[in-house]
Amino acid sequence: MIAGTSALLTQALHLAAMLAAAPLLVGLLRTASARLAGRPGPHPLQPWRDLRKLMRKQPVVAEGSSVVSLAAPHAAVSAAVLAAALVPSFARGMLSAPLAELLLLIGLLALSRLARALAAMDAGGALGGLDAARGLARLLLAEPAALLAAMGLAAFAGTTALEGIIGAVREGAAAGAPRLLSFGVAALVLGGVALAEVRGIRGGSPAAEGEPELGAGGLAAAAPRDASGRHLALWEFHAALRLTVWLSLLAALILPIGLAPAGAGPLAWAAGALAWAGKLLALGLALVLAEAALARLPPARAPELLGAALLVALLGVVLALATGARL
């Protein structure tokens, strides 16, 4: 009974921390990106202020739009919240641990991206169609790359469960240079997909050409071009939460340290939360540096990077199978 209560409490605290950290993480990364470019940048809390302001406004829906435009932002946020509930942050053994399958997580993230593409196409405008085409191009490349990376991790750990993979990494169950190389390839691919999330924040904006995409433009291009009011706030929060989920997943897989057991108590949870925050910031700053190095790359060429990630992920799976691993 006590273990179940601890698992439920850590699950609630974890989900609250993920939802609260998402806009703050984007604000911190946006400030770091601006400082890297020699500009002061906005306040780290600016995304929260923008969300609060937009939630007070009524959305304006384009004439001719269907119920898809009304339902898509809620569906995308719901899928992202479910994905956030599965990824461990500061604790392990939460209530959702039996359901925390890597394939389910990637499927939920793909569903949220598909909802955004449908919303962009629903209005029937030319710019919205172009925006949807770019989103679907990322969907067709990013999620298969992530799936192949998941297969590589499953071959590494012998399971697709996040708890099992994290346990295998912590215990070094798959020792040996070839299998460790396979794990490194899979982790690198997931990092590339996370970088695509960063570039997707402003990838559709012409103003983003030649400048870091976490810069002054905010998360506006993470939403369909005709979104406004509460719908725009939901799309912005959806993009921030997706980025937080990817970084938390990378932190749990690459650096599975500081994860407190669900029944460890408040002090262990606080230490785990500090470790989680540090890992998020470190990975986020690494993505900002990589994104700044790729700032001159036109957003239209982002699918080429995802295609390369897809091939690297396939190489990782082949390498894992060649070492005798089983999927």
N, C-alpha and C positions, 0 to 999 in steps of 0.2 A: 504493500500500500504506500509506504514511504517512498520507495523507488519510483512508483508510478506518479506520485505527486511531484517529485523532483524532476522527472522527465517532462511532465506537463509544464512546470514552472520555467524550466530552462527553455522549453520550446516557445513559450510566450515571450520571455525576455529576449530570446534570439530573434524572433520575428519583429519585435518592437525595435531592436537595435538595427536590424537590416533596413527597415523602413525609414528610421530616423537618419541613418548614416548615408543613405543614397544621395540626397541633394547636397549634403555637407561635403561628401567626397568629391562630387563634381565641382562644387565651389572651390575647394582647396586645389584641385588639379587645374581648374581654370586660372586661379591666381598664380600658381606655379608656372603655367604655360605663358602667361602674360609677363611675368618677371623674367622668364627665359628670353623673351622677345624684346626686353628692355622697356616694358610698359608697366605701370603700377598695377593694373588689373582691378577687377571688382572685388568687393568684400566676399570672403568665403561663405557668408550666410546669404548672399544675394539670391541663389536659387530658391531658398526657402521663402524669401520675401516675394519673389516673382510668383511662386506657386500660390501663396496666400492671396496675392492680388488677383491672380487669374481665377481662382476658385470663386470669387465674388461676382464674376461677370457671367452673363448668359452667353452660351455659344450661338454663333450665327452659322446656320447650315445652308450650303449652296442650294439653289433651286434645282429640283430634279434629283436630289439625293434621296436615297432610300433609307430604310431602317439600319442598314449596315453602318452608315456614318454615325448613327447614334449609339449602336451597340459595340462597335469595334474598339473604341478607347477603353471601355469597361472590360471587354474580353481580354485585351492585351495586358492591362494592369493586373487582372485576376490571374492570368497565366504566369506573369512575372512574380506575383506574390507567392503563388504555389511553388514556383521554382526556388524563390528565396527561402521558403520554409524547409526545403530539403537540404540546402547546402549548409554544412556546419560552419559556425563562426568562432565562438569562444568556448563551446562545449561539444562533447560527443555523447552519444547515447540518448539523444533527445527522443521525444515521442514520435517524431516522423522518421527515425532512423531505419525501421524496417521497410519503409517505402522509398528511401533515398537511393534510388537506382540511377546510375549515370545516364542510361538511355532515356529514362523518364524525364530527367532534368533537361536534357538536350531537346527532347520532344516538346516540352512546355515552352522553352525559349523559341523554338521554331514556330510554334503556334502563335506566340505573341508577335513575332516578326510578320507572319502571314496576315494577322489581323491589321497591322499597319498598312501593308500593301493593299489589302482590300479596301480600306478606308480611303487611301489615296486614289484608287481607281473609281470609287463609287460616284464621285461628282461628275466624271466624264470630261474633265478639262484636259487640255494638252499637257500642261505642266504637271498636273497630278498623275497623268499616265506615265510621263517620263520618270517622275519620282517613284511610282510604283514599280516600273521596270527595273530601276536601280536597286530597289529593295528586294525584288524577287531574284535579281542576279546574285545579291549577297546571300539570300536564302538558299539558292541552289548550290552555292559553293561553300559557305561558312558552315552550315549545319552538317553536310556530308563530311567535311573535314573534321568537324568535332566528333561525328559518329565514328570515323576511322580512328581518331585519337582515342576514343572510348574503347574501341576494340583492342588497341594496343595496350591500354591500361588494364583491360580485363585479362589479356594474355599475361601481362606482368604479374597481376595479383591473383589470377584464377577466379575472379568474380567481378561483376559489374556494380556491386553494392559499394557506395562511397565509404561506409565504415570499413569494409573489407580491404579496399584499396589503400585507405589511409593507414590501416593497421599493418598492411604489407610493407608500406614505405617506412613506417616507424620501426618495424622490427627487422628490416632488411631481409625479408623472406625471399626475395628474388635476387640474391647476390649473383655476381658474375658480370663481367664487362659487357657482353652482348645484350643481356637482358636489361641492364642499367642503361645502356645506350638506347634501347627501345623505349624505356620509360622517359628518357630525356627527350627523345624525338616527339613523343606524345605530348609531353608538357610544353615543348616549344610550339607545337601546333595550336594548343589551347591558348598559349600566349599570343600567337598571331591572330586568332579569332577575337581575343579581347582587344587587340590593337585595332582590328576592323570595327569593333564597337565604338572605340574612341573616334576613329575617322568617320564613322557613320553619323556622329552627333551633328556635324555640320557639312557632311559630304555633299549634300544636295544644294548647297548655297553657292551662288557664283562669287559671293564676297569671300568665300573661304579659299579661293584659289591663291596659293602662294603664301598662306599664313597658317599658323597652328590652328587646328580645328577646335580646340578647347578654348579659344580666345574669346574676344569680346562679343561674338555673336550668340553665345549661350547655346541652349539646347533647341533653338527654334527649328532647325532643320531636322531634328529628331522626330518632328511631328509632320503630318501631311500639310501641304502648303495652305490649304483653306481652313485649317483648324483654328479655333478661337475660343476664348473664354475658358469654361471648365474643361472642355475637350482638349484644349491646348495644354492646360495644366496636367491633365491625365497623361498625355503623350510625353510631356517633358519628364514627369515622374517615372513613367515606364522606361524611358531611355536611361535615366539615372540608376534605376533599380537593376536593369539588365547589366549595366557595367559593374555594379557592386556585386552581383551574383557571379559574374565571370571572374572578378578579382578574388572573391572569397573562395571560389572553387580552386583557383590556382594556388592561393595561400594554403588551403587545406591539403592539396596534393603535393606541392613542392616543399612546403615548410610545415609539416604536420606537428609543430611544436606549440606548446602553450594551450592545447585543447584540454580543458578540464573535464573530468567525468561528470555526468549529470547530477550525481549525488554527492559531489565533493564539497558543496557549501558555498556561501557568498564570497569568501575570500579567494577561493580558487577560481570562481567565476569572474571576479574582478581582475585577477591576474590574467586569465584567459582573454578577457575583453581588451586589456591593454596590449597583449601580444597580437591579437587580431587587428587592432587599430594600427599598430606598427607595421604589420605585414601588408595591410591594405595601402598604407601611405608609401611604403617602399616599392611595391609593385606598381602603384599608380604613377609615382615619379619616374620609374623606368619606362612606363608606357608614354609618359609625356616627352621624355627625351627621345624615344624612338619616333614618336609622332612628329616632333620638331625636325628630326632628321629627314622625315618623309614629307615635310610640309610642301615642298615644291612639286611633289608628285600629284598630277591632276586626279581629282576624285573619281573620274571615269575609269582610271586604271586600277582602282582598288580591286575589282574582280581578278586582275592578273595576280595580285598578291595572294588572294584567297585560293586561286587555282594552284599556285605554287605550294601553298599550305596543304592543299588536298593531296598533291603528289607526295609531299614529304610525309604526310600521315599514312598514305598507302605504303611507303617505304618502311615506316615504323612497324606496321602490321606484318609485312613480309619478313622483316628482321626478327620480330617476336616469334613468328611461326618457324623460322629457320633455326631458332635456338631450342626448339622442342616445346614451346608453350602451347597451351590448348585454349581455344576460345570457348 
